[in-house]
Amino acid sequence: MKKINKKFLRTLFILALPIILQDLMTHSVNFMDMWMMGQLSLEAVTGVGLSKRLFFLFIMLVFGVNSGSAIFMGQYWGKGDIRGIHRVLGIAFTANISIAIIFASIAIFAPRWFMSILSADPAVIEQGVQYLAIASIAYLLTAISSTILFALRSIRQTKIPMFAVLCSLVVKLAINYIFVFVLDMGIVGAAWGTVFARVTEITVQVMLIKYHRLPILTSFRNHFDFNFAYVKNFFKTTLPVIGNEFFWGFGIFVYDIAYRFTGSTGQGAFQISDNIQHFFMIMGISIGAASGITIANLLGAGERDEAIAASRRCVAIGAIVTGIMSILLFIVGPFIVGTFSEVSPYVQGLASTNLAIISIFMVPRTINYYFIISILRQGGDTVFCMLLDSGSVWLIGIPMAFLGAYVLGWPIYMVLVLVYIEELVKIFIAGARVRKNKWANKLV
């Protein structure tokens, strides 16, 4: 058993390490906008943060399509069916590009309306409008690159996405520095940096796929070689995943509406702490992504008992890793907040307190990710996941957010305590579902 466990650990971390590095660099690309705006003003920080909520809603829908697709692609890869992977990719490309067009249209034609939902501060709204006008170009590119990314992960090719994101990070740093500080373009310069980063990412992905002759991209005909019955079967499993991500993501958007009642200082402090905390969640979530790939491959290969055993090990590993990172966040979080030089000491104090609260709830939040995304979804238990994940946000988290911010008028860090109660409820329900083992089904 020890040998099996050691082999499992080695295999999991070999798969997870490129994902960790890639996610770290991906968030660095996003964080760079926030940090550089922190050298300008609180309005710029809040404007960028709130404007990215439109992108967040967009990426949640795309993530839902890709997560659902990954269930099939992971099992097809375990089965050795390359044509099946090509068909799933064709459906995913179609869905994600359609979603990108819709959200880019909002960013181009109705940015002020969108920003006014989240903020009443004219200066913050203006900053967000400027950012959205340029960043909208990146939506279509993101739809394509993220679809390819999930396909590569499903066939256990995690190094290519990592290298592509590394290249995009270098471009982002260079463009941001030149446009924001040298040319004094401010928030518009940061938006152009995002566009160039996405162009770089997708270009490197495609070049490396062609160079290594990976069975991902094929002819147009092969990608769209499916019929209505195939599409119906695909969406029977994936629609709950897409719905899950959208309703969960829209719930997070509604949280921001509640947080506006904590004032511009509360909103600004949350944007800072929210961006910082992602760095410390990356290791646990990335190992969870690798766990999901492993479990899907095992189920596709017909190894149900090993998939169940792997799910138990993955949760234990994720809890330990996240526990260590939560302690680290608690210790170093205030020092990172201090680098936002143009933000007042009061707002910095709020952001630091937020991070202390976030660190306390990191472990249950990550375990819920493992239960829902890494385990239950991989066996096709997608309807339950949608009901639990979205239901807990809308029935517990959102009412608590408005209770704390609007009714009680509490500061942002106390509102977060109320919001995170939903994670504690969810972990018991999801854990009970996982232990029943009914989720471990072969879908292809």
N, C-alpha and C positions, 0 to 999 in steps of 0.2 A: 504493500500500500504506500509506503514511503516513497518507493521509486516512482510509482504512478503519480503521486502528488508532486514530486519534484519535476517530473517530465511535464506534467500539466502546467505547473507554474512557469517553467522555462518557455513552453510553447505559447502560453497566454501573454507573457511579457514581451516575447519576440514580436508577437502580433500587435500588442498594445503600444509598444514604445514609439513606433512611427506615428501612430494616431495621437499619442500624447504630445509629441513634438509638433505635429501638424496643427492640432487644436490650439496649442500654446501660441504658435505663430499666427494662426487665424485670428485669435482674439487680440494678439498684439497689433495686428492691422487695424482692428476696430478700436482698440484702446488708444491708439496713437492720436486719433482725432480728438478724443476726450481730453487726453493729457495736454495736447498742444493748445486746445481751447482754454484749458486751465491756466495757461500762461497769458491769456488775453482778458477774460472776464467771466464772472459767474453766469451772465446771460448767455454767453457763447457756449459754456459747458451745458447749461440746461437746454438751450436751443438745439444743439447737436444731439443730445441724449433723447429728447422728446421726438425730434424728427425721425430718429432711427426706429421709433416704435412702429412706423408704417412698414419699414423694412422687416422688423421683427414679425409683424403679422404675415407678411409675404413669405418670409423664410419658414414660418411655422407650417404654412400650407405646403410649401415645397418639401419640407422635412417630412410631413405626413405622407406625401406621395412617395418620396424616396425610402422612407422607413417601410412602407407597405411593399414597395418594389424589392427592397433588400430581403424581405422574408422569402419571396419567391426565388430571387437570384442566389441567395445563400443555399437554399435547398436544391436548386438546379445545379449549382456547382458541386455540392456533395453527391449528387446523382450522376454528374458528368454530362449534363444536357446543355451544350453551348447555345443551340438554337433557341432554347427556352429563355436564356439570358437576353439574347438579342431582341426577342419579342417584347419582353418586359421593359427593356430600355426604350423601345419605340413608343410604348404607351406612356412611360414616364416623361420622355422628352415632350410629347404632345401636351400632356397635362401641365407640366411646369412652365413651358413657354407661354401657354394661354394665361396662366396665373400671373406671370411676369408682366404681360401686356396690360392686364387690368390694374395692377398696383402701380405700374409706371405711369399710367394715365392719371391716376389720382395725384401722384407726386408732381406731374407736369401741369395739370389743369385745375387742381383744387388744393394746393398746398396750404393756403391760408386757412381755409375751412378746416382742414385736418389739424393744424397746429392750434387753432382756437378751441378745439375740443379739450385739449390737454393743458392749456395755459391761458391765463387772462392778462399776462404781462406782454404789452406790445413789443418790447425790446426782444423778449424771448421768441415770440412769434416770428418777428422779422428775421432773426438769425436762422430759425428752422426753415423758413420759406426759401431763403438763399441756398441752404444746404440741399434741400429736396430737389430744387430745380436742376442741379447738376447730377446729384447722386442717382437720380432716376435712370440714368443711362446704364448703370451697373446692374439693374434688375434682371434684364434678359441674360447677360453674361453669367450672373450668379445662378440662374435657373439651369443653364447648361453645365457649368462647372460642378455644381453640387450633385447633379444627376450622375455625371461621370465619376465623381468621388465615391458615391455610394456603390456604384458598380464595381469599382476597383477594390473597395474594401470587401465586398461580397465574395470576390475570388481571391481574397487574402493578399492582395497587392496593396500594401499600406505605405510603401516607401515613395511611390510616385506622387500621391497627393501631398505628402510631407515636403518633397523637394519643390513641387509647384508652388506651395504656399510660402516656402522659404524665399523663392524668387520674387513672389508678389510682395512679401514683407520688405525686401530690399528696395524694390521700386517704390513702395508706399513711403518708406522713410525718406528716400531721396526727394520724391515729388513734394511731400508735405513740407520738408524743410525749405526747399527752394520757393514753393508757392506761398507758404504761410509766413515765413520769416524774412526771406530775401526779397521776394516781390511784394510782400505785405498784402496778400490777397485774402488773408483771414480765413473765414469759414468756407468761402468758395474754393480756396486753394486746397483745403482738406477734402472737400467733396471730389475735386478732380483727382486727388491722390487715390481715392477709393476706386474711381473708374479705371485708372491706369493699372492699379493692382489687380483688378478682376481680369482685365485684358491679358496681363502677364500670366495669371494663374491658368486660364483656359488654354492659352497658347502652349505653355510648357506641358500641360496634361496631354494634349493631343499629340504633340511631337514625341513624347516618351512612349505613349501607347503604340504609335506607329513604329518607333525604333525597336521596341521590344516585341512587336508583333503579338500583342495581347489580344485575347478573344473578346474584346469589348465593342469597339466600333467596327461596323461592317457596312455593307451596301444599304442604301435607302430601302430597297426592296426587302432585304432580310429583316430590318428593324420593324417593318410594318407588315410582316407576313402573319397576320392574325385575323380572326373573324369575330363576329359579334359575340358568339358563345364564349370565346376565349377572354374577350374584354369583360364580359359579364362575370365570369369566374374570378378574374383579377380584382375587379372592384367589389365583389362580394366580401373579399378578405380585407382589401385596402381602404374601402370607404370609411369603416369605423376608425381606422388609424388616422386618415385625413381629417375626419370629423373631430377626433380626439385632439389632434394638434391645433386645429383651428379654434375650437371652443376653449381649449386651455390657453392658447395664445391670446385670444380675444379677452379672456378673463384677466390675463396679465395687463393687457391694454386698459381694462376697466380699473384695475388697481391704480394705474397712473392718473385716471380721472379722480379717484378718491384722494390720491396723494396731493392733488392741487390744493386741497383744503388745508394742507399743512403749510401753505405759502411757498413763494419762490425759493426761500432758503431751504425748506424741507425737501422740495423737489430737487434742487441742485445737489443737496447732500446725498439724496438717494441715488441720483445718477452717478455720482462719484463712487459711492460704496458698491453699487450694483456692478459697475465695470471692474472694480478691483477684485470683488469676490469671485468673479468668473475664473481668474487665474488660479485660484486655490481649489476650485471645483474640477478643474481640467483633468487631473490625474485619476480621480475616482470615476468621472463620467467616461473618460477615454478607455479605461479598463473595462467599464460596463459595455462600451461599444464593441470592444474586442470579444467580450464574453458573449454578446448577442450573435456575433459572427460564428463563434465556435459552436454555440448551441444549435444554431440553424444548420450548420454543416453536418453536425452529428445527427440531427433529426432527418435531414435529407438523405443521409447514408443509411438510415434505418436503425441507428444505434440509440434507441430511446432511453434505456437505462443509463447509459453513459452521459446522455444529455442531461438527465435529471441530476446525476451525481455532479456534473460540471456546474450546474446552476447553483448548487449548495456551496461549492468551493468558491465560486465567483462572488457570491454575496459576502462571504467571510473576508475575502481578500479586499473587496471594495470598502467594507466597513473599517478595516484596519488602516488602509491607506488614507481614507478620508478623515479618520480620527486624527492622524498625524498632521494632515494639512490644516485641519480646523484649529489646532493648537498654534501652528505657525501663523495662520491668519490673525489670530487673537493677539499675537505678540508683535508682528511687523506691520499690521494694517495701519496703525496711526502714523508710522513713519512714511508710508507710501502716500497717505492723504496729505502729509505735509509738503509734498513736492508740487501740489497745486498752488503755486505761489500767489496768484492773483485772487484767490478765494479767501474770504475773511476767516479769522480764527474761530468765530462762532460756527460757521458752516463746516469747517474742518472738524470741530468737536462733534457736531451732529453726525458727520460721516463716519468718524472713528467709533462712535457709540453704535451706529448701525452695524458696522463690521463685527463688533463684539457680539451683538445679537445673532447675526448671520452665522458666526462661527459655532455658536451653541447648537444651531439647528442643521448644520451641514450634514452630519451623519444620517439622520432620518431622511433628509431630502435625497441623498445619494442612494440609500437603500431602496427608496421608492422608485427611483430611476431603474435600478436593477430589476426589481420585481416586475414593473410594468413594461419597460422598453426592452431589457435584455433577456427576459425569461418568458413572460406570458405572451407577448406579441409574437415571439419566434415560433410558437406552436399554433398560432392562429387564433388565440383567445382575445381577439381584437375588440369585440363588442363590450366585454366586461371591462377591458382597459379604458375604453372611451367613457363608459358610464362612471367608473370610479374616478379617473383622472380629472375629467371635466366637471363631474358632479361635485367633487370635493372643493374645487375652486369656486363654483357658482353658488353652492349651498352653504359653504362655510367661510372660505377665504374672503370673498367679495363683501358679504354682509359684515364680517369682522372689520374689513378695511374702512368701510363707511361709518361703522359704529365708532371706531377709534378716531378717524380723521374729522368726520363731519359732525357727528352727534356729541362726542366727548371732547373734541378739540385737542386731542393728545399730540405730542411731538412725534415726528416720523418714526423714531426708534421704538416707541411704545406701540405704534400702529403695526409695525413689523412683527412684534410679539404676538399680537392677535391674529395676524394673517397666517403665521406659521402653525397655528393650531391645526389647520387642515392637514398638514404633513403628519402630525401625530395620529390623527384619526385614520388617515389613508394607510399608514404602514401596517396597522393591525389587520385591516380588511384584505389588503394585497398579500400580506404574508400568509394568511389563512388559505387564500386561493392557490398560492404557489405550493404549499405543503400538500395539497390534495393530488397534485401530479396529473390532473386531467388536461392540463394545458399542452402536454408533450405529444403533439400530433404531427405526422408527416403529411404535408400538403401537396406534394408533387410526385 
